[in-house]
Amino acid sequence: MITDPWFYAVAIPAVLLMGLSKSGFGAGFGALATPLLALAVPVPQAAAIMLPLLLVMDGFGVKALFQQRDRALIRLLLPAGLLGTVLGTLSFGVLAPKVVAGIVGALTLAFLAQRLLFPPRADSQPPPKWLGFGLGIASGFTSFVAHAGSPPVSAYVLPLRLAPITYTATMATFFAAINLSKWLPYAWLGLIDVRNITTSLVLVPLAPVGVWVGVKLVPHIRPVLFYRLVYAGMFLTGVKLLWDGLR
């Protein structure tokens, strides 16, 4: 088990942020969790420690929200996301995690800039499905490498202007399946070991806390404020990931 106090100083807020993100409240902030952990341990180890915690959070989130998911959207995005995890497995060790982080950060900030400079009109058409499939692949790939899959897929889902509870339930279902699919590849790549699993078990009691708080808040938050929080989370995530890629 990791015993370094500095690790837990960053791990505890990282797990709570991820839990809030899993509930949809503050969606986007969860992509900060692995970079936070990477302040204390290497990125691959940070991703391996977070994976069991993600599975616990996914269980709570899906149990609470599964019936509110957008089924058609899941049918579009999930095959693409799973293809992305396959690409992540095959390219693991070829692309440095900081390169992936920088690319995700730059694309996230570009999406936000486009939304601010050219806000969608009420009568604007939803983005095409081929774009959703492509961003679903990108989401699966970046989720596999650094658990940073939220920004790419959000760039497609946010313009659809779903109700907050539908958005939250759809993202919870999508990432539950994606995270479950990572377990065997992570073990095959040697990222799952006794030290990482033991450390994850120490942090498990924190996993449902952020999810529970967020699930209680989402139904009571106004859609305008909800999406402002989502954009704020994506902005902070984009800046942090881009910084990680450039330094």
Residue, then its C-alpha position, 0 to 999 in steps of 0.5 A: m500500500i502507498t503510505d506517502p502522506w502527499f499521495y493521500a493529500v491529492a488522492i482524497p480531493a481527486v476521488l471526491l471530484m470524480g464522484l461529483s463528476k460521476s453524478g453529473f454535478g460539476a461534470g467535467f471536473g472528473a477529468l482532473a482526478t488522474p492529473l491530480l494523482a499524477l502529482a504524486v505517482p506516475v500517470p499509468q499508476a494513477a490510472a490503475i489506482m483510479l480504475p477500481l474506484l471508478l467501477v464503484m462510483d459507476g455502480f452507484g451512479v447507474k443504480a440511481l440514474f439508469q432509467q433516465r438514460d437516452r437509449a438512442l444516444i447510448r447505442l451510438l456512442l458505446p460501440a465507438g467508445l469501446l473501439g477507442t479503448v481497443l485503440g488505447t490498448l494497442s497504442f499503450g506505451v507508444l504515445a506518452p500520456k502527456v502528449v494525449a493529455g495535451i491533445v485532449g486539453a487543446l481540443t477541449l478549450a477549442f470546443l469551449a471557445q467555439r461555443l462562446l464565440f458562436p453560441p448555438r441558436a435555438d433553431s440550430q440543428p443537432p451535430p451529425k451522428w458521424l461526429g458523435f461516433g468519432l468523438g465517442i472513439a476519442s472519448g474511449f481512447t482518452s478514457f483508457v489512457a488517462h480517465a479523461g474521456s469526458p471532454p471529447v464526448s461532452a463536445y458532442v452531447l452538450p449541443l444536444r441540450l438534453a435535460p440535466i438528469t438525462y445528460t447525467a444518466t447517459m454519461a453515467t451509463f456510457f462511462a460505466a461500460i467503458n470503465l468496465s471494459k478497461w479491466l482486462p486490458y489494464a491487467w494484461l498491461g501489468l497495471i493491476d498489481v497488489r500495491n495499486i489494488t490495496t491503495s484503491l481499497v483504502l480509498v474506496p469508502l470515499a467513492p460513493v460520497g461524491v456521487w451521493v452528494g451530486v445525485k441529490l443536487v442534480p434534480h434541484i439545479r436549474p439547467v442554465l446553472f447546471y451547464r455553466l458548471v459543466y463548462a467551468g469544469m471543462f475549462l479547468t480540465g482543458v487548461k490543466l491537461l494542456w499544461d500537463g502536455l506542454r510542460 
